[in-house]
Amino acid sequence: MRLHHVSLLVADTARALGFYRDILGLAEAPRPELGFPGAWLDVGGQQIHLLELPNPDPVDGRPDHGGRDRHVALSCPDLDALVTRLEAAGIPYTRSRSGRAALFCRDPDGNAVELIAGG
């Protein structure tokens, strides 16, 4: 078995694409009409599916450090360049507490994302 995709709930697909596509650099993939807005993004041989649907989970009150929350972890070939883009966009992040070359941030909907140095 292998991971095929991860689905994340978002309140606004265009705003979420500003993070996943424009800041993280993920490419959009074709998506069939599903009866609700969203987008699919390629991540290596897997995908992230953005679903614009009501979120039953609380967005507020999540842990400050995304490593202590459920999260999606992505390998990043140039973590320093990504840090520059996050800072330019005003997106806060925390470094991994394990000492690894990794950081955690949140998308506009509060979903935690871990970005790990490496290809």
C-alpha positions as a Markdown table, in Angstrom:
| # | Residue | x | y | z |
|---|---|---|---|---|
| 1 | Met | 0.0 | 0.0 | 0.0 |
| 2 | Arg | 0.9 | 3.6 | -0.4 |
| 3 | Leu | -0.7 | 7.0 | 0.4 |
| 4 | His | -2.8 | 8.2 | -2.5 |
| 5 | His | -4.1 | 11.6 | -1.2 |
| 6 | Val | -4.9 | 13.6 | 1.9 |
| 7 | Ser | -8.1 | 15.7 | 2.0 |
| 8 | Leu | -8.2 | 19.1 | 3.8 |
| 9 | Leu | -11.3 | 21.2 | 4.6 |
| 10 | Val | -11.0 | 24.8 | 3.5 |
| 11 | Ala | -13.4 | 27.7 | 3.8 |
| 12 | Asp | -12.3 | 29.4 | 0.5 |
| 13 | Thr | -10.6 | 27.4 | -2.3 |
| 14 | Ala | -9.0 | 30.5 | -3.9 |
| 15 | Arg | -7.5 | 31.6 | -0.6 |
| 16 | Ala | -6.2 | 28.1 | 0.1 |
| 17 | Leu | -4.7 | 27.9 | -3.4 |
| 18 | Gly | -2.8 | 31.1 | -2.6 |
| 19 | Phe | -1.0 | 29.1 | 0.1 |
| 20 | Tyr | -0.6 | 25.6 | -1.4 |
| 21 | Arg | -0.1 | 26.6 | -5.0 |
| 22 | Asp | 1.4 | 30.1 | -4.8 |
| 23 | Ile | 3.5 | 29.9 | -1.7 |
| 24 | Leu | 4.3 | 26.1 | -1.4 |
| 25 | Gly | 4.6 | 25.7 | -5.2 |
| 26 | Leu | 2.3 | 22.7 | -5.6 |
| 27 | Ala | 0.8 | 22.2 | -9.1 |
| 28 | Glu | -3.0 | 21.9 | -9.6 |
| 29 | Ala | -4.2 | 18.6 | -10.9 |
| 30 | Pro | -7.4 | 17.9 | -12.9 |
| 31 | Arg | -10.5 | 17.6 | -10.7 |
| 32 | Pro | -13.9 | 16.2 | -11.7 |
| 33 | Glu | -17.0 | 18.1 | -10.9 |
| 34 | Leu | -18.0 | 16.9 | -7.4 |
| 35 | Gly | -20.9 | 19.2 | -6.6 |
| 36 | Phe | -18.9 | 21.5 | -4.3 |
| 37 | Pro | -15.9 | 23.7 | -4.8 |
| 38 | Gly | -12.3 | 22.5 | -4.3 |
| 39 | Ala | -9.0 | 21.8 | -5.9 |
| 40 | Trp | -6.6 | 18.9 | -6.3 |
| 41 | Leu | -2.8 | 19.4 | -6.0 |
| 42 | Asp | 0.0 | 17.1 | -7.0 |
| 43 | Val | 2.6 | 16.3 | -4.4 |
| 44 | Gly | 5.1 | 13.9 | -5.9 |
| 45 | Gly | 3.1 | 10.8 | -6.8 |
| 46 | Gln | 0.4 | 11.7 | -4.3 |
| 47 | Gln | -2.2 | 14.5 | -4.0 |
| 48 | Ile | -3.7 | 17.0 | -1.5 |
| 49 | His | -7.5 | 17.5 | -2.1 |
| 50 | Leu | -8.8 | 20.8 | -0.9 |
| 51 | Leu | -12.5 | 20.4 | -0.1 |
| 52 | Glu | -14.6 | 23.6 | 0.4 |
| 53 | Leu | -17.1 | 22.2 | 2.8 |
| 54 | Pro | -18.3 | 23.1 | 6.3 |
| 55 | Asn | -15.6 | 22.2 | 8.9 |
| 56 | Pro | -16.9 | 20.3 | 11.9 |
| 57 | Asp | -13.6 | 20.7 | 13.7 |
| 58 | Pro | -12.6 | 23.9 | 15.7 |
| 59 | Val | -10.3 | 26.2 | 13.8 |
| 60 | Asp | -9.4 | 28.2 | 16.9 |
| 61 | Gly | -7.7 | 26.9 | 20.0 |
| 62 | Arg | -5.3 | 24.6 | 18.0 |
| 63 | Pro | -1.8 | 24.2 | 19.5 |
| 64 | Asp | 0.7 | 27.0 | 18.7 |
| 65 | His | 3.2 | 24.4 | 17.4 |
| 66 | Gly | 1.8 | 22.4 | 14.5 |
| 67 | Gly | 3.9 | 19.4 | 15.5 |
| 68 | Arg | 1.6 | 18.9 | 18.4 |
| 69 | Asp | -1.5 | 18.8 | 16.2 |
| 70 | Arg | -2.6 | 16.6 | 13.3 |
| 71 | His | -0.7 | 17.7 | 10.3 |
| 72 | Val | 0.4 | 17.0 | 6.7 |
| 73 | Ala | 4.2 | 16.6 | 6.3 |
| 74 | Leu | 5.8 | 17.5 | 3.0 |
| 75 | Ser | 9.4 | 17.3 | 1.8 |
| 76 | Cys | 10.8 | 20.6 | 0.6 |
| 77 | Pro | 13.9 | 20.8 | -1.7 |
| 78 | Asp | 14.8 | 24.3 | -0.5 |
| 79 | Leu | 13.6 | 25.1 | 3.0 |
| 80 | Asp | 15.5 | 28.4 | 3.1 |
| 81 | Ala | 13.7 | 29.7 | 0.0 |
| 82 | Leu | 10.4 | 28.6 | 1.4 |
| 83 | Val | 11.1 | 30.4 | 4.7 |
| 84 | Thr | 11.7 | 33.6 | 2.6 |
| 85 | Arg | 8.3 | 33.1 | 0.9 |
| 86 | Leu | 6.5 | 32.4 | 4.2 |
| 87 | Glu | 8.1 | 35.5 | 5.8 |
| 88 | Ala | 7.2 | 37.7 | 2.8 |
| 89 | Ala | 3.6 | 36.5 | 3.0 |
| 90 | Gly | 3.5 | 37.1 | 6.8 |
| 91 | Ile | 2.8 | 33.5 | 7.6 |
| 92 | Pro | 4.1 | 32.5 | 11.0 |
| 93 | Tyr | 6.0 | 29.3 | 11.5 |
| 94 | Thr | 7.9 | 27.4 | 14.2 |
| 95 | Arg | 11.0 | 25.3 | 13.8 |
| 96 | Ser | 11.0 | 21.6 | 14.6 |
| 97 | Arg | 11.6 | 21.0 | 18.2 |
| 98 | Ser | 13.4 | 17.7 | 17.4 |
| 99 | Gly | 16.3 | 19.7 | 15.9 |
| 100 | Arg | 15.6 | 18.4 | 12.4 |
| 101 | Ala | 15.7 | 20.8 | 9.5 |
| 102 | Ala | 11.9 | 21.2 | 9.4 |
| 103 | Leu | 9.3 | 23.8 | 10.3 |
| 104 | Phe | 5.6 | 23.9 | 10.9 |
| 105 | Cys | 3.1 | 26.5 | 9.7 |
| 106 | Arg | -0.7 | 26.7 | 9.2 |
| 107 | Asp | -2.7 | 27.2 | 6.1 |
| 108 | Pro | -5.3 | 30.0 | 6.0 |
| 109 | Asp | -7.9 | 27.5 | 7.5 |
| 110 | Gly | -5.7 | 26.5 | 10.4 |
| 111 | Asn | -4.6 | 23.1 | 9.0 |
| 112 | Ala | -1.0 | 22.4 | 10.2 |
| 113 | Val | 1.7 | 21.7 | 7.6 |
| 114 | Glu | 5.1 | 20.3 | 8.4 |
| 115 | Leu | 7.8 | 21.2 | 5.8 |
| 116 | Ile | 10.9 | 19.0 | 6.0 |
| 117 | Ala | 14.2 | 19.8 | 4.2 |
| 118 | Gly | 15.1 | 17.3 | 1.5 |
| 119 | Gly | 14.0 | 16.4 | -2.0 |
